[in-house]
């Protein structure tokens, strides 16, 4: 992951449209995900799946909204 972050899209629910984000790495191996537009209902425990177009980049679990 680039040290200053990268832009991609995420899916926060399997049936919801993708959302544009900025992903910023943290020193402990986690990442901060900054939504470019508000998304209702983001909650701890949900999955956050990263995409570059159709290409799956990875994912993780939301710790706090």
Secondary structure by P-SEA (a helix, b strand, c coil): cccccccccccccccccbbbbbbbbccccbbbbbbccccccccccbbbbbbcccccccccccccc
